């Protein structure tokens, strides 16, 4: 597991590994956690910063290999590993 942060953003986003910053599936965001009551109603309990692709679909590292150009582009955008 690796954590990444963007300059100016206080959140630390969870990703599968340190090479995620250079993969095409990179998608940092806020994942919503839901809880269901006994009556069947769903409510948002909290949010966690993480890779949205990993949270909803799982990681497929074979289809998204590390790309050095994407890595450098995201570093220029202010992303770094914590």
C-alpha positions in Angstrom: 0.0 0.0 0.0 1.2 3.5 -0.8 -0.1 6.9 0.1 0.1 9.9 -2.3 -0.7 13.6 -1.7 -1.1 16.6 -4.0 0.5 19.9 -3.1 -2.0 22.1 -1.3 -4.3 19.1 -0.5 -4.4 17.8 3.1 -5.7 14.4 2.2 -3.4 11.4 1.7 -4.8 9.0 -0.9 -4.4 5.2 -0.6 -3.2 3.4 -3.7 -2.1 -0.2 -4.3 1.6 0.5 -4.7 4.3 3.2 -5.4 4.0 2.6 -9.1 0.4 3.6 -9.3 1.3 7.3 -9.9 2.5 6.2 -13.4 -0.4 4.0 -14.4 -3.3 4.9 -16.7 -5.9 3.8 -14.2 -4.8 6.6 -11.7 -8.0 8.1 -10.2 -7.6 9.7 -6.8 -10.9 10.7 -5.1 -13.2 10.4 -2.1 -14.8 7.0 -1.6 -18.1 7.0 0.1 -18.8 4.3 2.8 -22.4 3.5 3.4 -24.2 1.9 6.3 -27.7 0.2 6.1 -30.2 0.6 8.9 -32.6 -2.1 10.1 -35.3 -0.3 8.1 -33.3 -0.7 4.9 -32.3 2.9 4.5 -28.7 3.6 3.4 -26.7 6.5 4.8 -23.2 7.8 4.1 -21.2 7.1 7.2 -17.8 8.6 6.1 -15.5 9.2 3.2 -11.9 8.1 2.7 -9.4 9.4 0.2 -8.2 6.6 -2.1 -8.0 5.4 -5.7 -11.6 5.3 -7.0 -10.8 2.6 -9.6 -9.3 0.3 -7.0 -12.3 0.9 -4.6 -15.0 0.1 -7.2 -13.3 -2.2 -9.7 -10.1 -3.5 -8.1 -6.6 -3.2 -9.5 -5.6 -4.7 -12.9 -1.9 -4.0 -13.1 -1.4 -6.1 -16.2 -3.7 -3.9 -18.2 -2.2 -0.7 -16.8 1.6 -1.0 -16.7 3.8 1.8 -15.3 4.3 4.7 -17.8 7.3 7.0 -17.2 5.6 9.9 -19.0 2.5 9.7 -16.8 4.7 9.6 -13.8 6.6 12.8 -14.7 3.3 14.5 -15.7 1.7 13.8 -12.3 4.9 14.9 -10.4 4.7 18.2 -12.3 1.0 18.5 -11.2 2.2 18.3 -7.5 1.6 14.6 -6.7 4.2 12.9 -4.5 4.4 9.8 -2.4 4.1 10.1 1.4 
